[in-house]
Amino acid sequence: MQDNTRFDGRVAIVTGAGSRDPGAGGTTLGNGRAIATLLARRGARVLLLDVDLAALKATGDMIHGEGGVSASAICDVSKPGDCAAAVAEAVRLWDRVDILVNNVGISGPPGDAEAVDPDAWDQAMAVNVKSVMLMAKHAVPQMRRQGGGAIVNLASVAGLQGGHPGLLYPTSKGAIVQMTRAMASHHGADLIRVNAVAPGYVYTPMVASRMSEEQRNHRATAGMLKVEGSAWDVAEATCFLASPAARWITGVTLPVDAGRTSGQASASPRPSGLAR
Ligand SMILES: NC(=O)c1ccc[n+]([C@@H]2O[C@H](COP(=O)([O-])OP(=O)(O)OC[C@H]3O[C@@H](n4cnc5c(N)ncnc54)[C@H](O)[C@@H]3O)[C@@H](O)[C@H]2O)c1
């Protein structure tokens, strides 16, 4: 029987696949590295894209160490020419593109509307938002020629809720949520599915460097499940949405957040007599 969670014969592109990691195989690796590794573990050939060559090499070493197949290319996803070349490279290497994971995301400049630097805003919006359009612009025609494909965009719970201290990051992630719906409606008839994953307080190098143990513990227990999430949880959700198992799912944003965006964990037992 066919295992529809596998990617044998498929080609995937993962942006920001270098991620940050204190060492290949560390427990706090970034989302991009975990996603690329899991795709390869399940049979995909993966083109790893990043601006950081050393980080790319570390992800490639991790995949090759497990017997997986990957290649690497330097690509600044805010640059149209780099995105076109990256998709062309996947086709040159392996003749197809089945999966595109738009993982790159940066915190961007801090501050509310009064404080934020407008020039830094433009640059960060290009990295977080324009990049998703640029990569899709080149991947979609290839997927259409092949009869379909899957795009998964990395949003954030910051794009679903208020409460983030900055303005840029939640704005950019909210844009990804809506771009996911719009792209899904544009390309559904070509059997190109477009979904997003919205990670919650996962513990990754993106946040680890700016956090005390107390803050880490607070984040770890903020969700209904009261357990800390990692990049592997994000990677599992991403792989599901990219896989044939999700063939009837498009246009959704899946929170991966231990239930945090659904509400609060019930703190006290239900008062007697209340209807179920
Ligand atoms: N870590 C979290 O807690 C968390 C929570 C919610 C959402 N996310 C989202 O998950 C995604 C990825 O997170 P991660 O853990 O892999 O982050 P990371 O910081 O470990 O990795 C991001 C990678 O993107 C690369 N990059 C930066 N700018 C680039 C550019 N212009 N072109 C190409 N590559 C570039 C960096 O070199 C880095 O390797 C982001 O979209 C982030 O917003 C993370």
The ligand as an ORCA input file, in Angstrom:
! r2SCAN-3c Opt
* xyz 0 1
  N      11.535     30.245     16.057
  C      10.335     30.628     16.439
  O      10.006     30.688     17.605
  C       9.322     30.983     15.366
  C       8.011     31.256     15.755
  C       7.086     31.585     14.782
  C       7.463     31.617     13.442
  N       8.757     31.356     13.091
  C       9.101     31.433     11.681
  O       9.793     30.281     11.262
  C      10.592     30.625     10.131
  C      11.997     30.108     10.202
  O      12.510     30.093     11.435
  P      13.920     29.416     11.691
  O      13.831     28.810     13.037
  O      14.361     28.558     10.549
  O      14.816     30.745     11.745
  P      16.375     30.890     11.680
  O      16.643     32.305     12.055
  O      17.056     29.786     12.413
  O      16.680     30.691     10.134
  C      16.329     31.610      9.168
  C      17.305     31.432      8.029
  O      16.970     32.353      7.007
  C      18.171     32.838      6.464
  N      17.896     34.102      5.814
  C      17.723     35.314      6.386
  N      17.493     36.250      5.438
  C      17.541     35.596      4.248
  C      17.378     36.016      2.901
  N      17.139     37.294      2.589
  N      17.466     35.070      1.930
  C      17.708     33.778      2.234
  N      17.880     33.324      3.491
  C      17.795     34.234      4.485
  C      19.132     32.951      7.626
  O      20.487     32.939      7.180
  C      18.772     31.715      8.427
  O      19.583     30.615      8.074
  C      10.559     32.138     10.019
  O       9.665     32.494      8.989
  C      10.043     32.566     11.365
  O       9.394     33.818     11.314
  C       9.689     31.037     14.035
*
